[in-house]
Each structure stands twice: as structure tokens, then as C-alpha cells.
Amino acid sequence: MKDLTARQVMNQRAPGKHRVSRNLYLQVTDAGAKSWLFRYMRNNLAHWHGLGSCDLVSLAEEVEALAATTWSARKWLGRPGLEEGAPADLIVYETDPRADVRVLAAPRRIVLNGRIVG
């Protein structure tokens, strides 16, 4: 599926959900109203979250807002992302906590700033 460009977003008139980027979609109603949607997966099901009217928020502003909730925020803050030698924080569990939350009480390994602390 090819992403829409800013010009295509402006010119899009066909009703439906149109992919702008990986999780950002343009929704066009039968009446021609346009709004932004955020698509995310949960339990292997697609969910949609409305982000507001295209009349109020530009494509550039939507992309910037979504980037702030991702690895792009680390870059903006001057922090490294997932790269060789970068500090890392993570917790390792025996099993998937989504299957049984009791596992959260007993982490197997805790890593802070790239060092094993537990």
C-alpha cells in the first residue's frame, strides 16, 4: 500500500480511509469531511482513534505529533535510539506478561543504562 503525499491528501475526495503513513490515515466521509485517524493493533485487531479535523490540523502537524510519541522523541531530546553501544533499559520475564500478569512480580533480568542490575 502506497502512502499519500501532502498534495494527494489535499485533493483526496473518495470516501473511506486512506493511508498517509504507517499508522496515520485520512478519513473522508460521504459528505466530503476530512479527519485524521490513528490506527493501532491490540490483540491482533486493528483499532482506530480519531485525531481531529484536517481543517484544524495540517498533515505536517499530525506527523510531528505522532513522531513525539515514538523513537523520534529520543532523537529530538538528543538521546540515542536502538543502536550499537547505546544505553538500554529493559526487563525480561519468564513468560509473556500479557498472558499472565503475575509474572510481573518476578522479573528474570533488569537492565538499566546497559547494565544488568537485577
N, C-alpha and C positions, 0 to 999 in steps of 0.2 A: 504494500500500500504506500503510495507516494504522498508525502506531506504537502499541504497547501502553502503557497507563498503568501506574503502580505497582500500583494495585488489580487491574488485569487480569493483571499478571504474577503476583501472589499467587494469583489464582483460576484461572489457566490450567491445565487438566488434559489437553487434547488433545495426543497425541504429535506431535512434529515440531519444526521450527524456526520461531520466531515473532519477527518484527521488533519490537525495542524502540526503536531509533533507527537512524540511517543505517548504522552498522556493528556495532551491538550486537544480538545475538539471544538469545532464551531458547530453550534446547533442553529438551524434555520427552520422556523415554523412555517406552516402553510400560509400564514398571513405575511410572511417575509421578515418577521422579527428575528434578530440575531443575538445569540448569547454564547458565553464560554462555558465549557464543561470540562471537568477534570475526571478522567477515567482511571480507576484503580482496581486491582484484583484483591479479593479476600475470599479465602476458602475456595479457590479456583472458580469464583464467579465474578463477573465484571460488575462494578458499581459505578454510579455517576454522581458527581457532586457539582451543582451549579456554582459558577464563579462570577456571574453578573452579566449585564448587558454589554454588547460590543459598542454601544453608543457612549457608554461611560468609561470603559477601559480599553485602551488600544492593545493590539497584538504584542507590541514590544513590552508594555507594562505587564501583561499576563505572563509572558515568558520570563521576565525579570522576577516577578513574584514567585513563580514556580521554582525558579533556579535557587531562590533564597532558602527553599526547603530541601535542597539536595546538596551534593558534593560541591556545587558552585559556591555555596556559602563559605565553605572552608577556604576556597581559593580567595574569595573576597576578603576574608579575615587574615589572609597571609599564612594559613596553615596548610601543610601538605595533605594530599589525598592518599589514595591507595597506591603507594609506590615503594620501591626498594629502599630500605633504610628509614622509612617514615615511622614515627611513633604510632603504636596501635593500642587501643583499648578493646578488649573482648572478654566474653565469658563463655566457657564451654560447659555444656551439660551432658549427662549420661544419655538422655533421651530428649526428644523434641518437646519443649515446654508447651507447645500448642496442643499436644495430645494429653498431657497430664501436668498441670501447673505445680503440683507438689515437688517436681524436680527442681524448681526454682530455689528451694530451701537448701539444696546441696550441690553447688557448682563444682565441677571437676577441676576446673582451672580458671584463674582470673589473671588477665594480663592488663597492666596499666602502663602507658607510655613505653610499650615494647618490652616490659619486664614482667616476668612471672612473679606474682605476689600472693598467690593462693592456689 
